[in-house]
Amino acid sequence: MGIQNRNIATSILFSIISCGIYGIVWAYKASKEATSVANDEGTLEAILSIFFMPVGLFLTEKKFAEGCAMRNIPHKDNSIIYLILGFCGLGLVGLALLQKDLNELAPVQQ
């Protein structure tokens, strides 16, 4: 389980500058890292995060919460919030929230 600590502001800025291309890569990597907490490859979640972000982030968060529960890591399941944000056109905000949760877990794993 390798989780990379990313600067959220820089990631959002790169997403805007690259017209969303960096956001696609970021969504893919964040989904793969979050599902790895549950010892899952997360291929479906990562692909959905690219093509249909609301559902991809929803499923990713479900797996992430499940993995945190398996490892006794305190974490609140925010999957409904990600789904609502995604359907309101704020998928980048949901991605930033997921990255915040991953950043909190990253130092524990290093």
C-alpha positions in Angstrom: 0.0 0.0 0.0 1.9 3.0 -1.3 0.1 6.3 -0.7 1.7 9.5 -2.0 1.4 12.7 -0.1 0.3 15.3 -2.6 -0.2 19.1 -2.1 -3.9 19.7 -2.8 -3.6 23.3 -3.8 -0.8 22.4 -6.3 -2.9 19.5 -7.7 -5.9 21.8 -8.2 -3.8 24.4 -9.9 -2.2 21.8 -12.2 -5.6 20.5 -13.0 -6.8 24.0 -14.0 -3.6 24.9 -16.0 -3.7 21.6 -17.9 -7.5 21.9 -18.7 -8.3 18.9 -16.6 -5.6 16.5 -17.9 -3.8 16.5 -14.6 -7.1 16.0 -12.8 -7.7 12.8 -14.8 -4.3 11.4 -13.8 -4.8 12.6 -10.2 -8.2 10.9 -10.0 -6.8 7.7 -11.3 -3.8 7.6 -8.9 -5.9 8.7 -5.9 -8.5 5.9 -6.6 -5.8 3.3 -7.0 -4.1 4.4 -3.7 -7.4 4.6 -1.8 -8.5 1.2 -2.8 -5.1 -0.3 -2.0 -5.9 0.4 1.7 -8.5 -2.4 1.3 -6.0 -4.6 -0.4 -7.9 -4.2 -3.7 -6.5 -3.3 -7.1 -9.3 -0.7 -7.6 -9.3 -0.9 -11.4 -13.0 -0.4 -11.8 -13.0 2.5 -9.4 -10.1 4.1 -11.1 -11.6 3.8 -14.5 -15.0 5.2 -13.3 -13.1 8.1 -11.6 -11.8 9.0 -15.0 -15.0 8.6 -17.1 -17.8 9.2 -14.5 -16.2 10.8 -11.5 -19.3 10.9 -9.1 -19.7 7.2 -9.2 -16.0 6.5 -9.3 -15.3 8.6 -6.2 -18.3 7.1 -4.4 -17.1 3.5 -5.0 -13.5 4.5 -4.1 -14.6 6.0 -0.8 -16.6 2.9 0.0 -13.5 0.7 -0.5 -11.3 3.2 1.4 -13.7 3.3 4.4 -13.8 -0.5 4.3 -10.0 -0.8 4.2 -9.7 1.7 7.1 -12.1 -0.3 9.1 -10.2 -3.5 8.4 -7.0 -1.8 9.6 -8.6 -0.1 12.6 -7.9 3.3 11.2 -10.5 5.9 12.3 -12.2 7.2 9.2 -15.7 8.5 8.4 -17.3 7.3 5.2 -17.9 10.4 3.0 -19.1 8.5 -0.1 -22.5 10.2 -0.2 -20.8 13.6 0.0 -18.6 12.7 -3.0 -21.6 11.5 -5.0 -23.5 14.8 -4.3 -20.5 16.9 -5.1 -19.9 15.1 -8.3 -23.4 15.4 -9.5 -23.3 19.2 -8.7 -20.3 19.6 -10.9 -17.8 19.8 -8.0 -16.0 16.6 -8.6 -12.6 18.3 -8.1 -13.7 19.3 -4.6 -14.5 15.6 -3.8 -11.2 14.6 -5.2 -9.5 17.2 -3.0 -11.3 15.8 0.0 -10.3 12.3 -0.9 -6.7 13.4 -1.2 -6.9 15.1 2.2 -7.9 11.8 3.7 -5.1 10.0 1.9 -2.5 12.7 3.0 -3.6 12.0 6.6 -2.9 8.3 6.1 0.3 8.7 4.1 2.7 9.6 7.0 1.4 6.5 9.0 2.5 4.2 6.1 6.0 5.6 5.6 
